Amino acid sequence: MREPAQLSFATLNAALKAAGEATRLRILALLAEAELTVSDITEILRQSQPRISRHLRLLAEAGLVDRFREGSWAFFRLGERAGAAEIAHALMDRLDPADPAVARDRERLAAVRSARAAAAQAYFRRHAAEWDRIRKLHVADAAVEAAIVAALSDKPFRSLLDLGTGTGRMLELLAPQIERGLGFDLSHEMLALARARLERAGLKHCSVRQGDIFNLLLPAQSFDVVIIHQVLHFLDDSAPAIREAARMLLPGGRLLVVDFAPHDLEFLRDEHAHRRLGFAPETVTQWMQSAGLAPVLHQNLPPEPGGKIAVSLWLARDPRAVIAEPNVKEVA
């Protein structure tokens, strides 16, 4: 078990002062349950927006909560970095969840979550038909997901970064294996779907952010595994995305890319914004090598009967701290 970080007197004093107020303690309890906006917290606590904003600013300045910009919105979450954030988690571990004040806030939080989930599902229903049409063209989701799990099964991992997270399915799929999962997407609508999925599954150790996968505002060498699932075919230039993903890997970390094999279905380009009609094995392999990674696996999954698009998986490792890597392995 990791020892808690040593804090300076000033840092500890600021953290305790920030937490030592009734409304701010209630806010910490809410953010331990879910990512929330100022409007969400205002609705739950029935206090004015300027007052809630001030409390959140004090908590953020003390390092107890993290703030993430998403367009014109800002989401808040219990702090994740070492130091003062550990104080916030320790306090929440001590807080009785059955306390009447906490329970009342949690009931209002449930109503906010329900409204959020309803909005996400309405978006999903509007687009479900076109997604189903595309899904029927390629390999069944269950087969692809089984291949993803198998590709990563040779080595345990604690942290996962999902680039172009979409509905958050990869985070949900791999959540049992990790301590921390983070997904990025540019679409507000897809992030709403992902948050609803993660909340429904009770995955508090996974979260999503709006962000550009070409320029992640994250420190390098932060994750054991990075996955790019069905994203590259939407991009004009995929090589920079591979380089940015490689930058995120810890020494010995792994990058898994999942995307379509080459096909000739032009309507996907015309009607669904696909920029590339699949990728040859050597194309993604070369991008990985140029990013300083060592490819270790390429696997091709044939489509279901009646389908027209195969799905490919590419796995590469960061070679640092690895004595030797095998040649790229082809799996039928």
C-alpha positions as CSV (number, residue, x, y, z in Angstrom):
1,M,0.0,0.0,0.0
2,R,1.4,3.4,-1.0
3,E,2.3,5.7,1.9
4,P,0.4,9.0,1.9
5,A,2.4,12.0,0.6
6,Q,4.0,14.3,3.1
7,L,2.5,17.8,2.9
8,S,3.9,21.1,4.0
9,F,2.2,22.9,6.9
10,A,0.8,25.6,4.6
11,T,-0.6,23.0,2.1
12,L,-2.2,20.9,4.9
13,N,-3.6,24.0,6.6
14,A,-5.1,25.3,3.4
15,A,-6.7,21.9,2.6
16,L,-8.2,21.5,6.0
17,K,-9.5,25.1,5.9
18,A,-11.1,24.5,2.5
19,A,-12.8,21.3,3.7
20,G,-13.8,22.6,7.1
21,E,-17.0,24.3,6.1
22,A,-20.4,22.6,5.8
23,T,-21.3,23.4,2.2
24,R,-17.8,22.6,1.0
25,L,-17.9,19.3,2.8
26,R,-21.2,18.5,1.1
27,I,-19.7,19.4,-2.2
28,L,-16.8,17.0,-1.6
29,A,-19.2,14.3,-0.8
30,L,-21.1,14.9,-4.1
31,L,-17.9,15.0,-6.1
32,A,-16.8,11.7,-4.6
33,E,-19.9,10.2,-6.3
34,A,-19.9,11.9,-9.7
35,E,-18.4,14.6,-11.9
36,L,-20.7,17.6,-11.7
37,T,-21.0,21.1,-13.1
38,V,-21.7,24.3,-11.1
39,S,-25.3,24.1,-12.3
40,D,-25.6,20.5,-11.1
41,I,-24.3,21.4,-7.6
42,T,-26.5,24.5,-7.5
43,E,-29.6,22.4,-8.2
44,I,-28.7,19.7,-5.7
45,L,-27.7,22.1,-2.8
46,R,-30.3,24.7,-3.6
47,Q,-27.8,27.5,-3.2
48,S,-26.9,30.4,-5.5
49,Q,-24.5,29.9,-8.4
50,P,-22.1,32.6,-7.3
51,R,-21.9,31.0,-3.8
52,I,-21.3,27.5,-5.2
53,S,-18.7,28.9,-7.7
54,R,-16.8,30.5,-4.8
55,H,-16.8,27.3,-2.8
56,L,-15.5,25.3,-5.8
57,R,-12.8,27.9,-6.4
58,L,-11.6,27.5,-2.8
59,L,-11.6,23.7,-3.0
60,A,-9.8,23.8,-6.3
61,E,-7.2,26.2,-5.1
62,A,-6.5,23.9,-2.1
63,G,-6.1,21.0,-4.4
64,L,-9.1,19.1,-3.1
65,V,-11.0,19.0,-6.4
66,D,-10.0,19.1,-10.1
67,R,-11.7,21.3,-12.7
68,F,-12.0,20.4,-16.4
69,R,-13.2,22.7,-19.1
70,E,-15.6,21.3,-21.7
71,G,-16.7,24.0,-24.1
72,S,-18.6,26.6,-22.2
73,W,-19.1,24.2,-19.3
74,A,-16.7,23.2,-16.5
75,F,-16.9,19.8,-14.7
76,F,-15.5,19.2,-11.2
77,R,-14.3,15.9,-9.7
78,L,-12.7,14.9,-6.4
79,G,-9.0,15.5,-6.8
80,E,-6.9,12.7,-8.3
81,R,-3.4,14.0,-7.9
82,A,-1.2,13.1,-4.9
83,G,-0.9,15.6,-2.0
84,A,-3.9,17.6,-0.9
85,A,-6.2,15.4,-3.0
86,E,-5.4,12.5,-0.6
87,I,-6.9,14.6,2.2
88,A,-10.2,14.8,0.3
89,H,-10.3,11.0,-0.3
90,A,-9.4,10.3,3.4
91,L,-12.2,12.6,4.6
92,M,-14.8,11.0,2.3
93,D,-13.7,7.5,3.6
94,R,-14.6,8.7,7.1
95,L,-17.9,10.3,6.2
96,D,-21.0,8.2,7.1
97,P,-23.0,7.7,3.9
98,A,-26.1,7.2,6.0
99,D,-25.9,10.7,7.5
100,P,-29.2,12.5,6.8
101,A,-27.5,15.5,5.2
102,V,-25.4,13.3,2.9
103,A,-28.3,11.0,2.1
104,R,-30.5,14.0,1.2
105,D,-27.9,15.3,-1.2
106,R,-27.4,11.9,-2.7
107,E,-31.2,11.7,-3.5
108,R,-31.0,15.0,-5.3
109,L,-27.9,13.8,-7.1
110,A,-29.8,10.7,-8.3
111,A,-32.4,13.0,-9.9
112,V,-29.7,15.0,-11.7
113,R,-28.1,11.8,-12.9
114,S,-31.5,10.5,-14.2
115,A,-32.0,13.7,-16.2
116,R,-28.5,13.4,-17.6
117,A,-29.1,9.8,-18.6
118,A,-32.4,10.6,-20.2
119,A,-30.8,13.2,-22.4
120,A,-28.0,10.8,-23.4
121,Q,-30.5,8.1,-24.3
122,A,-32.5,10.5,-26.4
123,Y,-29.4,11.3,-28.4
124,F,-28.6,7.6,-28.7
125,R,-32.1,6.8,-29.9
126,R,-31.9,9.5,-32.6
127,H,-28.7,7.9,-34.0
128,A,-29.2,4.3,-33.1
129,A,-30.4,3.3,-36.6
130,E,-27.4,4.6,-38.5
131,W,-25.0,3.1,-35.9
132,D,-26.7,-0.3,-36.2
133,R,-26.4,-0.1,-40.0
134,I,-22.7,0.4,-39.8
135,R,-22.3,-2.2,-37.0
136,K,-23.9,-4.9,-39.2
137,L,-21.2,-4.4,-41.9
138,H,-18.3,-5.5,-39.8
139,V,-17.2,-7.9,-37.0
140,A,-19.6,-8.4,-34.1
141,D,-18.8,-6.2,-31.1
142,A,-18.5,-9.3,-28.8
143,A,-15.8,-10.8,-31.0
144,V,-13.8,-7.5,-31.2
145,E,-14.1,-7.0,-27.4
146,A,-12.9,-10.5,-26.7
147,A,-9.9,-9.9,-29.0
148,I,-9.1,-6.6,-27.1
149,V,-9.2,-8.3,-23.7
150,A,-7.0,-11.2,-25.0
151,A,-4.5,-8.8,-26.6
152,L,-3.9,-7.1,-23.2
153,S,-4.1,-10.3,-21.1
154,D,-0.4,-11.1,-21.0
155,K,0.4,-8.3,-18.5
156,P,-1.6,-6.6,-15.8
157,F,-2.1,-2.8,-16.0
158,R,-3.3,-0.2,-13.5
159,S,-4.2,2.8,-15.7
160,L,-5.9,3.2,-19.0
161,L,-6.3,6.1,-21.4
162,D,-9.0,5.8,-24.1
163,L,-8.6,8.2,-26.9
164,G,-11.9,9.0,-28.8
165,T,-13.8,7.3,-26.1
166,G,-17.2,7.7,-27.7
167,T,-19.8,6.0,-25.5
168,G,-17.1,4.9,-23.0
169,R,-17.5,1.2,-23.8
170,M,-13.7,0.5,-23.7
171,L,-13.5,2.0,-20.2
172,E,-16.5,-0.1,-19.1
173,L,-15.0,-3.2,-20.7
174,L,-11.6,-2.9,-19.1
175,A,-12.7,-1.3,-15.8
176,P,-12.4,-4.5,-13.7
177,Q,-8.6,-4.7,-14.6
178,I,-7.6,-1.1,-13.7
179,E,-7.4,1.4,-10.9
180,R,-7.8,4.5,-13.0
181,G,-9.4,5.0,-16.4
182,L,-9.7,8.2,-18.4
183,G,-11.4,8.8,-21.8
184,F,-11.1,11.8,-24.2
185,D,-13.6,12.8,-26.9
186,L,-14.4,16.1,-28.7
187,S,-18.2,15.5,-28.8
188,H,-20.4,16.8,-26.0
189,E,-23.1,14.3,-27.0
190,M,-20.7,11.3,-26.9
191,L,-19.3,12.4,-23.5
192,A,-22.9,12.6,-22.2
193,L,-23.4,9.0,-23.3
194,A,-20.1,7.9,-21.8
195,R,-20.8,9.6,-18.4
196,A,-24.3,8.0,-18.3
197,R,-22.7,4.6,-19.1
198,L,-20.0,4.9,-16.4
199,E,-22.5,6.2,-13.8
200,R,-24.9,3.4,-14.6
201,A,-22.1,0.8,-14.1
202,G,-20.9,2.5,-10.9
203,L,-17.4,3.0,-12.2
204,K,-16.2,5.8,-10.0
205,H,-12.5,5.1,-11.0
206,C,-13.2,6.0,-14.6
207,S,-14.0,9.4,-16.0
208,V,-14.1,11.2,-19.3
209,R,-13.0,14.6,-20.6
210,Q,-13.4,16.8,-23.6
211,G,-10.1,17.1,-25.4
212,D,-8.1,17.0,-28.6
213,I,-6.3,13.6,-29.1
214,F,-3.6,15.4,-31.0
215,N,-2.7,17.7,-28.1
216,L,-3.6,16.1,-24.7
217,L,-3.2,18.5,-21.8
218,L,-1.7,15.7,-19.7
219,P,1.8,15.0,-18.5
220,A,3.8,12.5,-20.5
221,Q,4.4,8.9,-19.3
222,S,1.1,8.7,-17.4
223,F,-0.6,5.5,-18.4
224,D,0.1,1.8,-18.7
225,V,-2.2,1.3,-21.6
226,V,-3.5,3.6,-24.3
227,I,-6.3,2.4,-26.6
228,I,-7.5,4.0,-29.8
229,H,-10.7,2.2,-30.8
230,Q,-12.4,2.9,-34.1
231,V,-11.1,6.5,-34.2
232,L,-8.4,6.7,-36.8
233,H,-10.7,6.3,-39.8
234,F,-12.3,9.7,-38.9
235,L,-8.9,11.5,-38.9
236,D,-7.2,13.3,-41.8
237,D,-3.8,12.5,-40.4
238,S,-3.5,9.6,-38.0
239,A,0.3,9.6,-37.4
240,P,0.2,12.6,-35.0
241,A,-2.5,10.9,-32.9
242,I,-0.3,7.8,-32.6
243,R,2.7,10.0,-31.6
244,E,0.6,11.7,-28.9
245,A,-0.6,8.3,-27.7
246,A,2.9,7.0,-27.5
247,R,3.9,10.1,-25.4
248,M,1.4,9.1,-22.8
249,L,2.9,5.7,-22.2
250,L,4.9,4.7,-19.2
251,P,8.1,2.8,-19.9
252,G,7.0,-0.6,-21.0
253,G,3.4,0.6,-21.6
254,R,1.3,-0.6,-24.5
255,L,-0.7,1.1,-27.3
256,L,-3.6,-0.9,-28.7
257,V,-5.2,0.4,-32.0
258,V,-8.5,-1.1,-33.2
259,D,-9.9,0.0,-36.6
260,F,-11.2,-1.2,-39.9
261,A,-9.1,-3.2,-42.4
262,P,-9.1,-1.8,-46.0
263,H,-12.6,-1.8,-47.7
264,D,-14.4,-0.1,-50.5
265,L,-17.6,1.2,-49.0
266,E,-17.5,4.7,-50.2
267,F,-20.9,5.6,-48.6
268,L,-19.2,5.6,-45.2
269,R,-17.0,8.5,-46.4
270,D,-19.9,10.4,-48.0
271,E,-22.5,9.8,-45.3
272,H,-20.7,9.2,-42.1
273,A,-17.5,11.3,-42.2
274,H,-15.1,8.4,-42.6
275,R,-11.9,10.0,-43.9
276,R,-10.1,6.7,-44.5
277,L,-11.6,3.4,-45.8
278,G,-9.6,1.2,-43.4
279,F,-5.9,0.7,-42.9
280,A,-3.4,-1.8,-44.3
281,P,-1.4,-3.7,-41.6
282,E,1.9,-2.1,-42.5
283,T,0.4,1.4,-42.4
284,V,-0.4,1.5,-38.6
285,T,2.7,-0.6,-37.9
286,Q,4.9,2.1,-39.5
287,W,3.2,4.9,-37.6
288,M,3.8,3.0,-34.3
289,Q,7.5,2.4,-35.2
290,S,7.9,6.1,-36.2
291,A,6.5,7.0,-32.7
292,G,9.3,5.0,-31.1
293,L,7.1,2.0,-30.3
294,A,7.8,-1.7,-30.9
295,P,4.9,-3.5,-32.6
296,V,4.2,-6.9,-31.1
297,L,0.8,-8.0,-32.6
298,H,-1.3,-7.6,-35.6
299,Q,-4.6,-9.5,-35.7
300,N,-7.3,-9.5,-38.4
301,L,-10.9,-10.3,-37.5
302,P,-13.1,-11.3,-40.5
303,P,-16.6,-9.9,-40.8
304,E,-19.7,-11.9,-39.8
305,P,-21.6,-13.7,-42.6
306,G,-23.1,-11.0,-44.8
307,G,-20.7,-8.4,-43.5
308,K,-18.1,-6.5,-45.6
309,I,-15.5,-5.0,-43.3
310,A,-12.8,-6.8,-41.4
311,V,-11.5,-5.3,-38.1
312,S,-7.8,-5.2,-37.3
313,L,-5.9,-4.9,-34.0
314,W,-2.4,-3.6,-33.7
315,L,-0.5,-3.8,-30.4
316,A,2.8,-2.1,-29.7
317,R,5.0,-1.6,-26.6
318,D,7.1,1.2,-25.3
319,P,10.6,-0.4,-25.5
320,R,12.0,1.3,-22.5
321,A,12.7,-1.1,-19.6
322,V,12.0,-4.0,-21.9
323,I,15.1,-6.2,-22.7
324,A,13.8,-7.7,-25.9
325,E,10.7,-7.6,-28.0
326,P,9.5,-10.4,-30.3
327,N,8.8,-9.8,-33.9
328,V,5.3,-8.7,-34.9
329,K,3.0,-11.6,-34.5
330,E,0.3,-12.3,-37.1
331,V,-2.9,-13.9,-35.8
332,A,-5.4,-15.3,-38.2
